[in-house]
Amino acid sequence: MGDVAVGARSEQDGPGERPEEPAGRTRRGRGRRTGRSAKAQRSLWKELPLLVVVALVLALLIKTFLVQAFSIPSNSMQNTLQPGDRVLVDKLTPWFGSKPERGEVVVFHDPGQWMRDHPTPEPNVVQKALSFIGLVPSADEKDLIKRVVGVGGDTVECKGTGPLKVNGKPLDEPYVFPGNTPCGLNPEAEFKVTVPKDRLWVMGDHRQDSQDSLYHHNEDGTGFVPVDDVVGRAIVIAWPVDRWATLPVPATFDQKGIGNAAAAAAPTAAAFAGALPLVLVRRRLLSRRKAEGTTRN
């Protein structure tokens, strides 16, 4: 009796039974599946550089227009901020015309050789890469972080042991470093300044260890910070984890009457300016309707 052909069904086989596939065919099938998997892996490796580029571009856009991380290098903002803290700075709102307000903690570019006695070390390749994507601040940018005390038009003054006053209103400042006097380095000091338009008066929370507006004003009269030099507002302590906290405006800056007269009058003047065209348009419409009614009669 002759041999049964490969793949043919013998008479003894049941209707649902099929002979085993030859080993060669199984290996070929597995080979095809393995080939498809390898092709998918190769495709993933081809796409990986594109994904990295997209991630870097997004990180750069976020750093430039939205949020950037900054490291705290000194004691000048203790105890609100400690050396080594990482803060996230909101860079978006200034693009919509928002200006720094009293009580905000802001990062700003060195307005006039404030950091001349603090040379920055040359960064290594890793630091340059991290600063490029915004994970660490750039060593080339000499930025400072302080609290805004006065804005354009404000009068800021202090005498002896304080309190610090803005437009005649005394400030309750629980954020000032324990043991410091609100007036700065010298407990016997006395100062009174009027902040020019588009300028800021900034002070560190650690008043006796901060080279701020008062320090530089006493030194050479250049203590005011241009609004255009502000990078953004620090909104949160992001690192270390056990230091995580938001940085809100203290309630002392919300007290009634702290706003100067010019600032208070500005919204009213703007409201009248905006309402005037509407009043004129309404009067014109009423006059037209009246004239049309007279004609019909």
C-alpha positions in Angstrom: 0.0 0.0 0.0 1.5 3.3 -1.0 2.4 6.2 1.5 -0.2 8.8 2.2 0.6 12.2 0.6 1.5 15.1 3.0 -1.5 17.0 4.0 -4.0 14.4 2.8 -6.5 12.9 5.2 -6.4 9.2 5.7 -9.5 7.1 6.0 -8.7 6.4 9.7 -8.7 10.1 10.6 -11.9 11.4 12.1 -13.8 14.2 10.4 -12.4 16.9 12.8 -8.9 15.6 13.0 -6.0 17.0 11.0 -2.4 15.8 10.8 0.3 17.8 12.5 1.9 20.5 10.4 5.4 19.7 9.3 8.1 21.3 11.4 9.4 23.3 8.5 6.0 25.0 8.0 5.7 25.9 11.7 9.2 27.4 11.6 8.3 29.5 8.5 5.2 30.8 10.2 7.1 31.7 13.3 9.7 33.3 11.2 7.1 35.6 9.6 5.7 36.6 13.0 9.2 37.3 14.3 9.9 39.4 11.2 6.9 41.6 11.8 7.9 42.1 15.4 11.4 43.1 14.4 10.0 45.5 11.8 7.8 47.2 14.5 10.9 47.6 16.7 12.9 49.1 13.9 10.0 51.5 13.2 9.9 52.5 16.9 13.7 53.3 16.8 13.2 55.4 13.7 10.4 57.4 15.4 12.3 57.9 18.6 14.5 60.7 17.4 11.4 62.6 16.1 9.7 62.1 19.5 12.8 63.5 21.3 12.9 66.5 19.0 9.2 67.2 19.5 9.6 66.9 23.3 12.6 69.3 23.2 10.6 71.9 21.1 7.7 71.7 23.5 10.0 72.1 26.5 11.6 75.1 24.9 8.2 76.7 24.1 7.0 76.1 27.7 10.3 77.6 29.0 10.0 80.6 26.7 6.3 81.5 27.0 4.7 79.6 30.0 6.7 78.4 33.0 10.4 78.3 33.9 12.2 76.8 36.8 14.7 78.9 38.9 17.0 77.9 41.7 17.3 80.0 44.9 21.1 80.6 45.5 21.1 82.9 48.6 19.5 83.7 51.9 17.8 86.9 50.8 14.3 85.5 50.7 14.3 83.5 53.9 12.2 82.1 55.4 9.8 82.2 52.4 12.5 80.7 50.2 15.5 78.7 51.3 18.8 78.2 49.4 18.4 75.3 47.0 14.7 75.6 46.6 13.4 75.4 43.0 10.5 77.7 42.1 8.3 77.8 39.1 7.9 81.2 37.5 4.8 82.2 35.5 6.0 83.8 32.3 2.6 83.7 30.5 0.6 86.5 32.1 3.0 89.3 31.2 2.4 88.5 27.6 -1.2 89.6 28.1 -0.2 92.9 29.6 -0.3 91.9 33.3 2.2 93.9 35.4 3.7 93.0 38.8 1.7 93.8 41.8 2.5 94.6 45.4 3.3 91.5 47.5 4.2 89.3 44.5 7.5 87.4 44.5 9.1 88.1 41.1 12.2 87.1 39.2 13.9 89.9 37.3 17.0 90.5 35.2 19.9 92.3 36.9 18.8 95.9 36.5 22.2 97.5 36.9 25.2 95.5 38.0 23.5 94.3 41.2 25.4 91.0 40.8 28.8 92.3 39.9 30.2 90.8 43.1 28.7 87.5 42.4 30.4 85.8 39.4 28.7 82.8 38.0 30.7 79.6 37.4 31.1 78.2 33.9 28.4 75.5 33.4 29.2 72.0 32.2 27.5 70.3 29.2 24.8 68.7 31.3 23.9 72.0 32.9 23.8 73.7 29.5 21.4 71.1 28.2 19.1 71.2 31.2 19.0 75.0 31.1 18.2 74.9 27.4 15.0 73.0 28.1 14.2 75.0 31.2 14.9 72.5 34.0 17.5 74.7 35.5 18.2 78.4 35.0 20.8 79.5 32.5 24.1 80.6 34.0 24.3 83.3 31.4 21.2 85.0 32.8 21.9 87.0 36.0 18.5 87.0 37.6 17.3 87.9 41.1 14.2 87.1 43.1 12.6 89.6 45.5 9.2 90.7 46.8 7.5 93.7 45.2 6.7 96.3 47.8 5.9 99.3 45.7 4.8 99.9 42.1 4.9 103.1 40.0 3.4 106.1 41.9 3.7 104.5 45.4 5.4 106.1 48.3 7.4 103.6 50.3 8.9 104.7 53.7 10.3 103.3 56.9 11.8 104.7 60.1 13.7 103.0 62.9 12.3 99.6 63.7 9.3 100.1 61.4 6.7 99.2 60.3 7.3 99.6 56.6 4.6 101.8 55.0 3.2 102.0 51.5 1.2 105.1 50.7 0.9 105.8 54.4 -0.5 102.3 55.3 1.6 100.3 57.7 2.4 96.7 56.6 2.0 93.7 58.8 4.8 91.5 57.4 4.9 88.0 59.0 7.1 86.8 56.1 10.0 89.0 57.3 12.9 86.9 58.6 12.6 86.6 62.5 14.8 89.1 64.2 15.0 91.5 61.3 13.7 95.0 61.3 11.4 95.9 58.3 13.6 98.9 57.4 16.6 96.9 56.4 20.2 96.7 57.5 20.4 99.6 59.8 17.9 99.8 62.7 18.4 103.5 62.8 17.8 104.0 59.1 15.1 106.2 57.7 14.0 106.4 54.1 11.1 107.7 52.0 11.0 107.2 48.2 8.4 107.6 45.5 8.5 104.9 42.9 8.7 106.2 39.3 6.3 105.1 36.6 7.1 101.7 35.1 9.5 100.9 38.0 9.3 98.7 41.1 10.6 98.9 44.6 11.6 95.3 45.7 12.9 94.0 49.0 14.0 90.6 50.2 12.2 89.0 53.1 15.5 88.6 54.9 15.9 92.3 55.2 19.3 92.4 56.8 20.8 90.0 54.2 19.4 91.2 51.0 20.9 93.4 48.3 17.6 94.8 47.2 16.1 98.2 46.2 17.0 99.8 49.6 20.5 98.5 49.5 21.3 99.8 46.0 19.3 103.0 46.5 21.5 103.9 49.5 24.6 102.8 47.5 24.1 104.7 44.2 20.5 105.7 43.9 19.7 103.0 41.4 17.4 100.8 43.5 14.3 100.9 41.2 13.7 97.9 38.9 12.2 98.5 35.4 9.0 96.6 34.9 10.4 95.4 31.5 13.2 93.5 33.4 10.7 91.3 35.2 10.8 87.7 33.9 7.7 86.6 35.7 6.0 85.8 39.1 7.2 82.9 41.2 4.0 80.9 41.9 5.1 77.7 43.6 8.0 76.0 45.3 8.4 72.8 43.3 11.4 71.3 44.9 12.3 69.7 47.3 9.1 67.8 47.7 8.8 68.5 51.4 9.0 72.2 50.7 6.2 72.3 48.2 4.0 75.4 48.7 2.3 78.1 46.7 3.5 81.7 46.9 0.3 83.9 47.3 0.2 87.6 47.8 0.1 88.3 51.6 -3.2 89.8 52.9 -1.4 92.9 54.2 -1.3 94.2 50.6 -5.0 93.8 50.2 -5.9 96.3 52.9 -8.2 99.2 52.0 -6.5 102.4 50.9 -3.1 101.1 50.1 -3.5 101.9 46.4 -2.2 105.4 45.5 -4.6 108.0 44.1 -3.3 107.8 40.6 -3.8 104.1 40.4 -7.3 104.4 42.0 -8.3 107.0 39.5 -7.0 105.1 36.5 -9.8 102.5 36.3 -12.5 105.2 36.8 -11.0 107.3 34.0 -10.8 104.2 31.7 -14.4 103.4 32.5 -15.6 106.9 31.5 -13.5 106.8 28.4 -15.0 103.5 27.4 -18.6 104.5 28.3 -18.5 107.8 26.4 -18.7 106.3 22.8 -21.6 104.1 24.0 -23.5 107.1 25.3 -23.0 109.0 22.0 -24.1 106.0 19.9 -27.2 105.6 22.1 -28.1 109.3 21.8 -27.7 109.1 18.0 -30.0 106.1 17.8 -32.7 107.8 19.9 -32.5 110.9 17.8 -32.9 108.8 14.6 -35.9 106.9 15.9 -37.5 110.2 17.0 -36.9 111.7 13.6 -38.4 108.6 11.9 -41.5 108.8 14.2 -42.0 112.5 13.3 -41.8 111.7 9.6 -44.4 108.9 9.8 -46.8 111.1 11.6 
